[in-house]
Amino acid sequence: MNLILLGPPGAGKGTQAQRMVDRYHTPQISTGDILRSAVKESAPLGMKAKGFMDQGQLVPDEIVIGIIEERLKAKDCDSGFILDGFPRTIPQAEALQPILTKIGKKIDHVINIEVDPEELVRRLTGRRTCKNCGAMFHLLFQPPKKEGICDRCGGTLYLRADDKEETIRTRLKEYEKQTAPLIQYYQGKKTLRSIQGVGGPDQIFDQIVRLLDATPV
């Protein structure tokens, strides 16, 4: 089963992707993870990507797509994969299609996790990170035992720059501009399946499982 996960920042794509890995035994392919892996392994495309990343620039589509293609050819993708964070735009989706055709695969389902924008802001602005060990907490959902102090190591908790409200609202606008059109794109291909990303992670995952198990490939 070959899947794409769509959803705005804070929708819980990473959490749900990992649960799907455990249930369906297919690898999660996160754009950020495979870019970092390609850089670490000094792969040719990884080194090209590193030049852009070091300058704080977006990695060009042709490099990202090349790295995605190499990853999809890996043996562990033979039984399926979960694309998390790719494609982000219509041009990326259009570039993915010939890659899939070349390797004899197709996208079976596109899972779109829908969440109200104000709920996303509430989720993301509540996150706190330990300066010392990097542990994550949430003021509402997973508060530290002592305010501002990490339960694990006693380090100071802080609000990351990308979790500030202004930054989050900018990211959500960017998502609506670039990524949301993919919803219509995949609707046109009859592969889109939308769920409501409300409730706890278990409730959201139950929706995904019911949807996938009810629509076999």
N, C-alpha and C positions, 0 to 999 in steps of 0.2 A: 504494500500500500504506500503510494507516494503522495505526500501531503505538503501543503503550504499553509503556514499560520499567518494570518493578518490580524492587525489590531493596533490601536494607538499606544504610545508610551504609557506604561503603567497598567496595561490591560491584563498582564499576567501571562504573556506568551511563553516566556522562559520556564516558568513554573509548570505550566500545562504541557509544554513540550517534553520536559523531563519525565513527567508521569506517563506520557504516551510512549516514550522510549521503553520504560519499564513494562508497560502492558503489551505493546505490540512488537517489541524487540527490533525496532528500526532506529538508526542513528539520527540524532538531532544535528542538523547542519546550520550552525550560527555563523553569519557572515563575519562578525567580530572575531570569533574563535578561530575560524580557518585562516583569516588574515594574519592573526598573531602566530598561528602555527606555521604558516608559510614563511613568515619572517624569521622565526626561531630556527627553522630548518634550513635557512638560507637558500630556499628554492628560487629559481630565476624570477618568477612572477612575484614571489614574496619580497625579493630585494627591490624590485621596481616599486612595489607598494610601500615599502619602508621609506623610500625617498619622499613620498607624499606625506606619509604619516608623521615623519620627523618634523616636517614643516607645518604640521597642523592642518593640512589640506585634505579634502576628500579624495579617496582613491578613485581614479577614473573607472568608468564602467567596464571598459575593455579588459582591465586588469582583474577587477572583481569577478567578472564573468568567466575569465580564463581560469581563475582559481576555483570557482564553483564547478566548472566543467571537470577539472582534475579530481575534485573531491567526489563528484557523482560517479566517476569511473571506478572508485575504490570498491574492493570486494565486499565490504560490509554494507554497501548500498544495494547489493543484488536483490535483497528481499524487500527493499523499500527505504524511504528516507523521510525526514521531516525538515522542511526548509523554514528556518526561523530568522527573519530579518532580510530575506531576499525572496522575490524581487521587491523593491521599494517603489519602483516607477513603472509606467507603461513601457518605456524603451527597454528596461531590464526584463520585463515579462516577455516582450517580443523577442529579445535575444536568447531567452531561456528555451524557447520552443525548438529551434533547430538543434540545440545541444541535446535535448531529450530525444528528438527524432534520430539523431546520429547514434545514440547509445541504446536505442530501442526501448525507451521508457515514456510514460505519460503521467500527467498529474491527475490523480484520482479524485481528490477532494481539496478544496480551499476552505479552511475553517476561519471564519471572520468573527473575532470576539468583539462585541459591541459594548461600550461603556460610556455613560454620560460624561461629557467633558468636565463638569464640576466635580464629579466623583473622582475622576483621574487626578485633578488638582489636589483634592483632599488626600488621596492616597500618597501621592508623590511628595507633597510638602511635609508630610508627617515622618518621612524617613530620616533616620539619624545614623551616622557612621562613626565607628571608633577610629580616632586618629592613630592609635597604636597598632591594633591587630586587624582593623578593617571589618569587624563584625557589624552586622546591620540590625537596626532596631526600628520600631515604628511607634510613634507616640500614642496611636489609637489601638493598633492591632497586636503589637508586640513591644510594649513599653519596657524600659530597663527597670530593675528593682529600685535603683536610686537615680533620681533625675539627673541627666547629663553625664552619667558614669556607666561605663561598659561593664556588664555582668561578668564577662569572661576574664578581662585583664585589669580592670580598674582604670582604663584609659578614658580620655575625654571624648564625649560624643559631639559631633558637629553636623551642621547642615551643609551638604555639598553644594557647590555653585550650580550644578545642573539639577538640583532638587529645589531651587528657589522658585517661587511662584512665577515671576516674570519670565524666567528661562523656560519653565514648563509650558506656559501659555504660548511662547514662541515655538517650541517644539510641536505642540499640538496644531498650531496654524500650519507649520511646515508639513505635518503629516496629512492634514486635510488637503493641502495643495498638491502634494506629490503622490502620496500613497493611497488616499481614499479613492481616486479614480480606478484603482485596480479592482475595487468591488464591482463596479459596472463591467469592467473588462472580463472578469471571471464569471459574472452573471451571464454574460453573453455566451460563454463557453459551457454553461450548464454545470459548472463544478463548484460553485460557491455554496457554502452552508454557513448560515449565520446563527450565532448563539448569544445570549445575554450574559455578559461577564459580571454578573452581580452575585452576591452571596460569598461564601467561603470557597477556597480552592477545591474542596471536595465536591461541592455542589456544581461548580463550573465544569469540573472534570466529568461528572456524571452525565451532564448534557452532551459533552463531546463523545463519550463512549456510546450513549444511546443513539446518537446521530450516526456515528460510523458503523456501529453494529447493525443498524437498520437499513443501511445503504451499502451493501457489499459491492466490491469492485469486480 
